[in-house]
Amino acid sequence: MMSHRPGRVGAAAVALVSSAVLAAGCTVYGGTNGSGTGEFPNRPIEFTVPTEPGGSSDLVTRALARSTEEHLGGTTIVVNKPGANGKVAGNSVFRSQPDGHRIAVMPQSLFSIGPLVVDDPEPIELDDMSFIRGLTIEDYVLVVPTSSEHESLDDLLGQKRLTFGTSGPGTGGQLAQALLFSIADVDAADIPFDGGGPTLTAVLGGQVDVAALHPAEVMPQIEAGDLRPLAVFSDQRLDALPDTPTVTESGYDVVVDQRRFLAAPAGLPKELVERLGEATDKATGSDEYEGILRRNYIREWNAPPGEVGDELAESRKRFTELADHHGVELGGDA
């Protein structure tokens, strides 16, 4: 059995922001809807994002919030609530009234990978949420420093022992690498860091042999010649890295990505689910939103509510079965 016992390394990388409002974790866009009549929306709509300001998820949410105003009217607010891989943000939203004024941008990993890390006595369940729409897909790229002797995935997997960096327990990068190295029978030590920034620094500095990170985190270093991509964990090659094979092409059935979706508290009336979904469909077509996705190598996940729920349930089942079959244990803090 391949057991990972990660120890926390590094410090959280917090984006610097100039606004006192941003520093407080809240940004207000637009004007006000002064109707006060009970029509929707009759007060600001809060978009809660489970990360610090400045990261790709935060940037996507801010662009979405700004564009949504045009199609719903009124004001939107972006609230940052990082912690516990999205659970802090989720709890703050899903315990509120289902009136459409509080919605969250949630990571798939909280539901599909998190349960493999810790037995949470009070998890957020799928039926605690009203799904509105799928939003984005971020892939994982397996990278080594260009100073590494490993020129290909086969070279890397020919090693009997190595260390791999991740952005923390319960993340897709951790699961993807743990599965790959277990299937390949490599004795791999899991070294988790507090986010993608410290993980990137570690692999660049040779503190770990290899790491799996999102394209936006590694493409500048790949283009600068500081990192070498060995493989991607997606189901097809990435447009940004057409010469980099998928892990599946090398014979390892490991496909892992990070999906994000919009959800509100359970019990949100169908008409509000539909109205928010329609506004989101229009907002994701804005030049600002599409530009952020393009610059950050993020794919759109235009999934309706039922498909979101099915994907979360299916991925949790699939990852649990894979981890059990290959003897992978993901340790660490929740």
Secondary structure, DSSP 4 states (H G I P E B T S, - for coil): -EEE----BS-------S-HHHHTTEEEEE------SSPSPSSPEEEEESS-TTSHHHHHHHHHHHHHHHHH-SEEEEEE---GGGHHHHHHHHTS-SSSSEEEEEETHHHHTHHHH---SSPPPGGGEEEEEEEEEE--EEEEETTSS--SHHHHHT-SEEEEEESSTTSHHHHHHHHHHHHTT-EEEEEEBSSHHHHHHHHHTTSSSEEEE-HHHHHHHHHTTSEEEEEE-SSS-BTTBTTSPBTGGGT------EEEEEEEETT--HHHHHHHHHHHHHHTTSHHHHHHHHHTT-EE----HHHHHHHHHHHHHHHHHHHHHTTEEE-S--
